[in-house]
Amino acid sequence: AYFFGIFVEWRIIAALSLIPTVIFFIFIYWVPESPVLNDFINFKKREGEGEDENKEKLFVRENTKQIIICILAVVFQQLSGINALLTNLNNIFTASKIMLSPEVASLIVGMAQVISTALASPAVAKFGNKVCWSISTIGQALFLMLAWANEKFSLSPIIPVICLFFDVLMFGIGLGPLPWFIVVIMFSDSLRSLAASLSQGLNWFL
């Protein structure tokens, strides 16, 4: 989408974006269901209708810590400013008087999303959630401060591209993905779907 943005107007990009969506819509019917989901369905069948009073409850004292962690992870993700930056890339680059066209600069920053998506899972698997979260948040803070300093003191017109590239890269290895699957770690099978729904609902609300 960023690449096509260099050459064509947004209406054509929107039409082109329909192609993978339609392909996914058609072929999703050939994707097998997760074994975890099948196990859960079978478990619910065995559990029976008469045991509702024994169900686990989400909002109980024992789950307070997990709920707070999941909520704060989503809050910090959204307060990192990533959506504001990505929405205003062209305006930022136009204001910085960079030698590149704003569309090309946006493509460079967009590549950071591709790279970070490829790195996120291996990084979490190797270093763990806490390390990736720390690197992500500290990295974003440093590059945002550099972007601020450049805006304040006019250091170089290329700095916004560098800062935003690494800001998006840092976001993608911690703050971006971790709030989405931390619920899986925090809650049991019976509570996971409700906890995930509430967490993601809060995410989109913010």
MOVEN-V695174 format. One line per field, one symbol per residue. phi: phi as a letter, one per 40 degrees, with the letter a starting at -180 (. if undefined). psi: psi as a letter, one per 20 degrees, with the letter a starting at -180 (. if undefined). burial: # if it has 9 or more other C-alpha atoms within 8 Angstrom, else .. Layout:
phi->???
psi->???
burial->???
This chain:
phi->.cccccbbccccccccccccccccccccccccccdccccccccccccgccbdccccbccbdccdccccccccdcccdcccgccccccbddccccccfccccdcccccccccccccccccdccccccbgccccccccccccdcccccccccccbfcaccddccccdcccccdccaccccccbcccccbcdcbcccccccccccdccc
psi->ggghihhrrhhhggghihghggggggihiipqqphgggggghghghhrhjkhijqqqgmrhhjgggggggghggghghiijghgghhkgggghghilqhqqhgghhgghhhhggghhhhgghgghgirggghgggggggggghhhggghhhgjlgqiihhggghghghgggiifhfhghhjhhhhhqrghigggggggghggghg.
burial->.#..#.......#...#....................#.#......................##.#...##.######...#..#...##.###.#.#...############.###.##..##...##..######.##..##.##.###.....#.###.##################.###..#...##..##..##.##...
